[in-house]
Amino acid sequence: MKEFKIEGHESSYLPEGFEWKLSFSDEFDKGILDKSKWSFRKHLFHKEHVCWLEDEGIEFDGSNIIFKLVEKDGKFYSSQLQTGENWYDRPGRSQSWNVAKFAEHKHLHKFGYYECRCKLQKGDNWWSAFWLQSPTIGTHPDEKRAGVEVDILESFFGGTYIPHFIHWGGYGDDYRFDTTNEGLRAATRNDSIRLDDGFHRFGCLWDEEGYTFFVDGKQSGKKLTGGVSHTETFILIGTEVVGYRGYVPGIYRDGGDINIVKNDKFTVDYVRVFDCVK
């Protein structure tokens, strides 16, 4: 990997053999959320998602954004940020066409290198993620046109991350996926890879043939080529609380398998996107 220096901030480490240009970044050093880049995700599958907060669940320490759990009446809530929006998330107002007005995206992009530097949460009652999503996933049988979900980081159990996944075809009967976990859909504690308590870099090189993932400058698993988007995507980063979606592999907790850590947090130093300069 080659070092890409950014004055006054931690360097990025990018794949060799390319020339790189910074296309998008947030160093989270303004002390407030830059709403020209980010909005709060509030909806999921046409419904307001009861665990996500807006203008709560985040704070800043001068150089990082910190996602935290918010407890209200004995229940936990948290926040998720995005630079765009899925077509199916917000409910429409018409009984005949239940799709909301198209969103004005804040940042869309395709191909290049996507990276965040973060410190993972320690508890198991919530999870963190850094991923890419298409505004139109599932709306066309050709995933090149409709887009692909790209999971660069998913930490379902505190201090760990699972193998990387891509998803396409929507989330119904046409759903398909590919994974660096050799085809296993499960994302359990046994699948999770433990890291130390410090900061770590998670990155993805997206080109016209597929997705190559990196953790701390080393390739993480095989290149995924099962479905490849050739359309622009937006970025999501943030958290979600366990227990609001029912049984979903990886995020379902059975019985007493939940470790809750007081004052837990997910800390993000930066999010950056790089273009390959040909």
C-alpha positions as CSV (number, residue, x, y, z in Angstrom):
1,M,0.0,0.0,0.0
2,K,1.1,3.6,-0.6
3,E,0.8,6.4,1.8
4,F,-1.4,9.3,0.9
5,K,-0.6,12.2,3.2
6,I,-3.2,14.8,4.2
7,E,-1.8,17.7,6.2
8,G,-2.9,17.9,9.8
9,H,-4.6,14.5,9.6
10,E,-3.9,10.8,9.6
11,S,-2.7,9.4,6.3
12,S,-4.6,7.1,4.1
13,Y,-3.0,3.9,2.7
14,L,-4.0,3.1,-0.9
15,P,-3.4,0.2,-3.3
16,E,-0.1,0.3,-5.2
17,G,0.0,0.6,-9.0
18,F,-2.4,3.6,-9.2
19,E,-2.3,7.3,-8.9
20,W,-4.9,8.6,-6.6
21,K,-6.8,11.9,-6.2
22,L,-9.0,12.7,-3.2
23,S,-12.6,13.1,-4.3
24,F,-14.6,13.3,-1.1
25,S,-13.7,13.5,2.6
26,D,-14.9,14.4,6.0
27,E,-12.4,14.7,8.7
28,F,-15.1,15.4,11.3
29,D,-13.0,18.2,12.9
30,K,-15.6,21.1,12.7
31,G,-17.3,20.2,15.9
32,I,-20.7,19.9,14.2
33,L,-22.1,17.6,11.5
34,D,-21.5,18.9,8.0
35,K,-25.1,18.7,6.6
36,S,-23.9,19.6,3.1
37,K,-22.4,16.1,3.1
38,W,-24.5,14.0,5.4
39,S,-28.1,13.5,6.4
40,F,-29.6,11.2,9.1
41,R,-31.1,7.9,7.9
42,K,-34.5,7.6,9.6
43,H,-36.4,5.1,7.4
44,L,-36.2,1.5,6.4
45,F,-38.4,-0.3,3.8
46,H,-41.1,2.4,3.7
47,K,-41.3,2.8,7.5
48,E,-39.6,5.1,10.1
49,H,-37.1,2.9,11.8
50,V,-37.8,3.2,15.5
51,C,-34.2,2.9,16.8
52,W,-32.7,5.7,14.6
53,L,-32.3,9.2,16.0
54,E,-31.8,12.6,14.2
55,D,-29.5,15.2,15.8
56,E,-28.9,12.8,18.7
57,G,-26.6,9.9,19.2
58,I,-23.5,11.7,17.9
59,E,-21.0,14.1,19.4
60,F,-17.6,15.4,18.4
61,D,-14.2,15.6,20.2
62,G,-12.4,18.0,17.8
63,S,-11.1,15.4,15.4
64,N,-13.6,12.5,15.4
65,I,-17.3,11.9,15.2
66,I,-18.5,9.7,18.0
67,F,-21.6,7.5,17.7
68,K,-23.2,6.7,21.1
69,L,-26.1,4.9,22.5
70,V,-29.0,7.0,23.8
71,E,-31.2,5.4,26.5
72,K,-34.9,6.5,26.8
73,D,-37.4,4.8,29.0
74,G,-35.2,1.7,29.3
75,K,-34.7,1.3,25.5
76,F,-31.6,2.2,23.4
77,Y,-31.4,4.3,20.2
78,S,-28.6,5.4,17.9
79,S,-27.8,7.2,14.7
80,Q,-26.9,6.4,11.1
81,L,-25.6,8.9,8.5
82,Q,-25.8,8.8,4.7
83,T,-24.8,10.9,1.7
84,G,-27.8,9.8,-0.4
85,E,-31.0,7.8,-0.1
86,N,-32.6,4.6,-1.3
87,W,-35.7,4.9,-3.4
88,Y,-37.6,2.5,-1.2
89,D,-36.8,3.8,2.3
90,R,-39.2,6.7,2.8
91,P,-42.9,5.9,2.4
92,G,-44.9,7.6,-0.4
93,R,-48.0,9.7,0.2
94,S,-50.1,8.3,-2.6
95,Q,-52.2,5.1,-2.1
96,S,-51.6,4.2,-5.7
97,W,-47.8,4.8,-5.8
98,N,-46.1,4.1,-2.4
99,V,-42.7,5.5,-3.4
100,A,-41.6,8.8,-2.0
101,K,-40.4,11.8,-3.9
102,F,-36.9,11.2,-5.2
103,A,-34.3,12.5,-2.7
104,E,-31.7,15.2,-3.6
105,H,-28.5,13.3,-2.9
106,K,-25.5,15.0,-1.3
107,H,-22.8,12.8,-2.7
108,L,-22.9,10.0,-5.3
109,H,-19.9,8.4,-6.7
110,K,-18.7,5.2,-8.6
111,F,-15.4,3.4,-8.8
112,G,-12.3,4.2,-6.8
113,Y,-11.2,3.6,-3.3
114,Y,-13.4,4.1,-0.2
115,E,-11.9,4.2,3.3
116,C,-12.7,5.0,6.9
117,R,-10.6,5.0,10.0
118,C,-12.5,4.1,13.1
119,K,-12.5,2.5,16.5
120,L,-15.1,-0.2,17.0
121,Q,-17.7,-0.3,19.7
122,K,-17.2,-2.9,22.5
123,G,-20.7,-4.0,23.3
124,D,-22.9,-6.6,21.5
125,N,-26.2,-4.8,21.9
126,W,-25.6,-2.6,18.8
127,W,-23.5,-2.7,15.7
128,S,-21.5,-0.4,13.4
129,A,-21.1,-0.3,9.7
130,F,-19.4,1.5,6.8
131,W,-21.0,0.7,3.4
132,L,-22.1,1.8,0.0
133,Q,-25.6,1.6,-1.4
134,S,-27.3,2.3,-4.7
135,P,-30.3,4.7,-4.7
136,T,-32.0,2.3,-7.2
137,I,-31.0,-1.2,-6.0
138,G,-33.5,-3.9,-7.1
139,T,-35.2,-1.8,-9.7
140,H,-33.7,-3.5,-12.8
141,P,-32.6,-7.1,-13.4
142,D,-29.2,-5.9,-14.4
143,E,-27.2,-5.1,-11.3
144,K,-24.8,-2.9,-13.4
145,R,-27.7,-0.5,-13.8
146,A,-29.6,-1.0,-10.6
147,G,-26.6,-1.1,-8.3
148,V,-25.1,-3.2,-5.5
149,E,-24.8,-2.9,-1.7
150,V,-21.2,-3.1,-0.6
151,D,-20.5,-3.9,3.0
152,I,-16.9,-2.6,3.7
153,L,-17.2,-2.9,7.5
154,E,-19.9,-4.6,9.6
155,S,-19.1,-5.1,13.3
156,F,-21.9,-7.2,14.7
157,F,-20.1,-8.1,17.9
158,G,-18.0,-5.6,19.9
159,G,-14.4,-5.3,18.8
160,T,-14.8,-7.6,15.8
161,Y,-15.7,-7.4,12.1
162,I,-17.3,-10.0,9.9
163,P,-16.2,-11.0,6.4
164,H,-17.2,-8.6,3.7
165,F,-20.5,-9.0,1.7
166,I,-22.1,-7.6,-1.5
167,H,-25.8,-7.8,-2.2
168,W,-27.8,-7.1,-5.3
169,G,-31.2,-7.8,-6.9
170,G,-33.1,-6.1,-4.2
171,Y,-34.1,-7.8,-1.0
172,G,-36.9,-10.1,-2.1
173,D,-37.2,-13.0,-4.5
174,D,-34.4,-11.8,-6.8
175,Y,-31.9,-11.3,-4.0
176,R,-28.3,-12.5,-4.5
177,F,-25.0,-12.1,-2.6
178,D,-21.3,-12.8,-2.7
179,T,-19.0,-12.9,0.3
180,T,-15.4,-13.2,1.3
181,N,-16.7,-15.8,3.7
182,E,-16.6,-18.5,1.0
183,G,-20.3,-18.4,0.3
184,L,-21.6,-18.6,3.9
185,R,-24.4,-16.2,4.5
186,A,-24.1,-16.5,8.3
187,A,-22.4,-13.6,10.0
188,T,-22.1,-14.9,13.5
189,R,-19.7,-14.5,16.4
190,N,-17.8,-17.5,15.1
191,D,-17.4,-15.7,11.7
192,S,-16.2,-12.5,13.3
193,I,-12.5,-11.4,13.3
194,R,-11.2,-9.7,16.5
195,L,-9.2,-6.5,16.4
196,D,-7.5,-4.6,19.2
197,D,-9.1,-1.6,20.8
198,G,-7.3,1.0,18.7
199,F,-8.2,2.7,15.4
200,H,-8.3,0.6,12.2
201,R,-8.6,1.4,8.5
202,F,-11.3,-0.3,6.4
203,G,-11.2,0.2,2.7
204,C,-12.6,-1.1,-0.6
205,L,-11.2,-0.8,-4.1
206,W,-14.2,-0.8,-6.5
207,D,-13.4,-1.2,-10.2
208,E,-15.3,-2.4,-13.2
209,E,-14.6,-6.1,-12.4
210,G,-15.4,-6.2,-8.7
211,Y,-14.6,-5.3,-5.1
212,T,-11.3,-5.8,-3.2
213,F,-11.4,-5.2,0.5
214,F,-8.6,-4.1,2.8
215,V,-8.2,-4.0,6.6
216,D,-5.2,-2.0,8.0
217,G,-3.5,-2.0,4.6
218,K,-3.8,-5.7,3.9
219,Q,-6.2,-7.4,1.5
220,S,-9.1,-9.1,3.4
221,G,-10.4,-12.1,1.6
222,K,-10.9,-12.7,-2.1
223,K,-12.0,-10.1,-4.7
224,L,-15.8,-10.2,-5.0
225,T,-17.0,-10.4,-8.6
226,G,-20.5,-12.0,-8.4
227,G,-22.3,-8.7,-9.0
228,V,-20.7,-5.4,-9.9
229,S,-22.4,-2.0,-10.0
230,H,-21.6,0.4,-12.8
231,T,-23.9,3.1,-11.3
232,E,-23.3,5.7,-8.7
233,T,-23.7,4.9,-5.0
234,F,-23.9,6.8,-1.7
235,I,-22.0,6.3,1.5
236,L,-23.5,5.2,4.9
237,I,-21.8,5.1,8.2
238,G,-23.2,4.6,11.6
239,T,-24.9,2.3,14.0
240,E,-28.0,0.3,14.8
241,V,-29.4,-1.3,17.9
242,V,-30.0,-5.0,18.1
243,G,-33.6,-6.2,18.5
244,Y,-35.6,-4.0,16.1
245,R,-35.5,-6.2,13.0
246,G,-36.4,-9.6,14.4
247,Y,-34.4,-12.6,13.1
248,V,-31.7,-11.4,10.7
249,P,-28.4,-13.5,10.5
250,G,-25.6,-11.8,12.3
251,I,-27.7,-9.2,14.1
252,Y,-30.1,-11.6,15.9
253,R,-29.2,-12.3,19.5
254,D,-30.6,-15.5,21.1
255,G,-31.2,-15.6,24.8
256,G,-28.5,-14.0,27.0
257,D,-25.9,-13.5,24.2
258,I,-25.7,-9.7,24.7
259,N,-22.8,-7.9,26.2
260,I,-23.8,-4.3,27.1
261,V,-20.9,-1.9,27.8
262,K,-21.6,1.3,29.8
263,N,-20.8,4.5,27.9
264,D,-20.0,2.5,24.8
265,K,-19.1,4.4,21.5
266,F,-18.2,3.9,17.9
267,T,-15.6,6.5,16.9
268,V,-14.8,7.6,13.3
269,D,-11.7,9.6,12.5
270,Y,-12.5,10.2,8.8
271,V,-14.3,9.0,5.7
272,R,-12.5,9.4,2.3
273,V,-13.1,8.6,-1.3
274,F,-10.3,8.5,-3.9
275,D,-10.5,8.5,-7.7
276,C,-7.9,6.7,-9.8
277,V,-6.1,9.2,-12.0
278,K,-5.4,7.5,-15.3
